[in-house]
Amino acid sequence: MKVWNPINNKKFETFSYLPPLSDAQIAKQVDMIIAKSLSPCLEFAAPESSFIANDNTTRFSGTSAGYYDNRYWTMWKLPMFGCTDASQVLREISECRRAYPQAYVRLAAFDSVKQVQVISFLVQRPATGGWGMAAMTGEKEMKVWNPINNKKFETFSYLPPLSDAQIAKQVDMIIAKSLSPCLEFAAPESSFIANDNTTRFSGTSAGYYDNRYWTMWKLPMFGCTDASQVLREISECRRAY
């Protein structure tokens, strides 16, 4: 008779109290998902952000009370709408496992009529290893953003680092729109919003957060007419910081 070990052994749903499911057992669950006209979907998360706890959860008050961080993990590619065979899901599970061996991976199923998730269970528990910026997933070379130790700040930060030529094209667009380029910089520990490095004010200034504004490099480049001027300043700022 087996007794569940509650120490360093977090559980996420009913099946997580069982030994890890084999691919054959997962396939049977997928067959059931497909038979019920549900859409399979894979999600993954690092151990430290995969569960609800006071030390990694933001509990809001007011109209958003009841929302908890970490309920939603990062999606692997897209939901598998139109999936007709369990082997399709097993192939995606295998790719996700290879890309993130140190993450939790779960298989979810969505009901398109009720518009809710109705099934969710683990298909991988974490191992050890290093993190990359993105996972190459094989077919069609679709990249999956890595959310682990990989903070993002705006749309382009989900892409590989821009080359100087690519930055120059963005500067050309900025100049064409009669906008003024400007450089800002910040140390990693003060570059993002988090409970441990953010001052949350009350009263009339509620909603203002530290770290939204970084230190300006020189002055805004009013009258800039050429991308090379901006690239030169970027180069200087990079060397200095």
SVG drawing of the C-alpha trace seen along z (x, -y; Angstrom):
<svg xmlns="http://www.w3.org/2000/svg" viewBox="-22 -70 54 72">
<polyline fill="none" stroke="black" stroke-width="0.4" points="0.0,0.0 1.5,-3.4 1.3,-6.5 1.5,-9.9 4.5,-11.9 3.4,-15.5 7.0,-16.9 8.5,-18.8 5.9,-17.0 3.4,-19.6 0.2,-18.5 -1.7,-20.2 -4.8,-18.1 -6.2,-14.6 -3.8,-12.7 -0.7,-14.3 -1.4,-12.0 -0.6,-9.0 2.7,-7.9 3.7,-9.8 1.4,-8.8 3.0,-6.8 2.5,-8.0 0.0,-5.2 -2.0,-6.4 -1.8,-10.0 -3.0,-8.9 -6.1,-7.3 -6.9,-10.6 -6.4,-12.4 -8.7,-9.9 -11.4,-10.8 -10.7,-14.6 -11.2,-14.2 -14.3,-12.0 -15.9,-14.8 -15.1,-17.4 -12.7,-19.3 -9.5,-21.0 -6.2,-19.8 -3.7,-22.4 -0.2,-22.3 1.0,-24.8 4.3,-24.9 5.7,-26.8 8.9,-27.0 8.5,-25.4 8.7,-28.7 5.8,-30.2 3.7,-27.1 1.6,-27.2 -0.4,-29.5 1.4,-30.8 1.7,-34.1 5.3,-34.6 4.7,-34.4 1.1,-35.6 -0.4,-39.0 -3.8,-39.2 -5.7,-42.2 -8.5,-44.0 -11.6,-45.6 -13.1,-44.6 -10.3,-42.2 -10.4,-40.3 -10.2,-36.6 -7.7,-36.8 -4.4,-35.0 -1.1,-35.0 0.2,-31.6 -3.2,-30.2 -2.3,-30.6 0.9,-29.1 2.6,-29.9 1.0,-28.3 3.0,-25.9 2.2,-27.0 -1.6,-27.2 -4.5,-25.1 -4.8,-22.1 -8.1,-22.9 -9.2,-20.2 -7.0,-17.5 -8.1,-14.1 -5.4,-11.8 -3.6,-11.3 -0.3,-11.0 -0.5,-14.6 -0.7,-15.6 2.0,-13.2 4.4,-14.7 3.8,-18.2 4.3,-16.9 7.6,-15.3 8.8,-18.6 7.8,-20.6 9.6,-18.2 12.8,-18.4 12.7,-22.2 11.8,-22.6 13.0,-19.5 13.1,-21.5 9.5,-22.9 6.1,-21.5 4.1,-20.7 0.3,-20.1 -2.2,-19.0 -5.5,-21.0 -8.7,-20.7 -11.1,-23.5 -14.8,-23.3 -15.6,-25.7 -19.3,-25.9 -18.9,-26.6 -15.7,-28.6 -13.9,-27.2 -11.1,-24.7 -12.6,-21.5 -9.6,-19.1 -6.0,-19.7 -3.3,-17.2 0.5,-17.1 2.4,-15.3 5.8,-16.2 7.4,-17.2 10.7,-19.2 14.2,-18.0 17.3,-20.1 19.1,-22.0 19.7,-25.4 17.3,-27.9 17.3,-29.3 15.7,-32.5 13.3,-30.5 12.5,-26.9 12.8,-25.7 9.8,-23.4 10.7,-21.5 7.8,-21.6 7.6,-25.0 10.3,-26.3 7.7,-27.9 9.3,-29.5 7.8,-29.4 8.7,-32.2 10.6,-31.1 9.1,-32.9 11.8,-31.6 14.6,-34.1 13.7,-36.0 11.8,-39.2 10.1,-41.0 9.5,-44.8 7.7,-45.4 6.7,-43.7 10.1,-43.4 11.6,-41.9 9.9,-38.6 12.1,-38.5 15.8,-37.7 18.0,-40.8 17.7,-43.3 20.8,-43.9 22.0,-47.4 20.5,-47.2 17.1,-46.3 17.3,-49.1 18.2,-51.5 15.0,-50.6 13.0,-51.3 14.8,-54.7 14.0,-55.5 10.3,-54.9 10.6,-57.1 12.1,-60.0 9.6,-59.6 6.8,-60.1 8.5,-63.3 9.2,-61.7 12.2,-62.3 14.4,-59.3 15.6,-59.0 17.8,-56.5 17.2,-55.3 19.0,-52.8 18.5,-50.9 20.2,-48.3 18.5,-44.9 17.3,-45.1 15.5,-48.3 14.2,-47.8 10.9,-46.1 7.9,-46.2 7.9,-43.8 6.8,-43.8 10.4,-43.8 11.5,-46.8 8.4,-48.9 6.8,-51.6 3.0,-51.5 1.6,-54.8 -1.9,-55.3 -4.2,-58.4 -4.2,-60.7 -1.0,-59.2 -2.2,-55.6 -1.3,-53.7 2.1,-55.3 4.9,-52.8 8.7,-53.2 10.9,-51.8 8.5,-52.8 10.9,-55.6 14.6,-54.8 17.6,-57.1 17.9,-59.2 21.0,-58.9 21.9,-62.5 18.9,-64.4 16.2,-63.5 17.6,-63.7 15.4,-66.5 16.0,-67.3 17.6,-63.9 17.6,-63.2 19.7,-60.1 19.6,-56.7 23.4,-56.6 23.2,-59.4 21.0,-57.2 23.2,-54.1 26.3,-56.1 24.5,-57.0 23.4,-53.5 27.0,-52.3 28.3,-54.8 25.6,-53.9 26.4,-50.2 30.0,-50.8 29.3,-52.9 26.7,-50.6"/>
</svg>
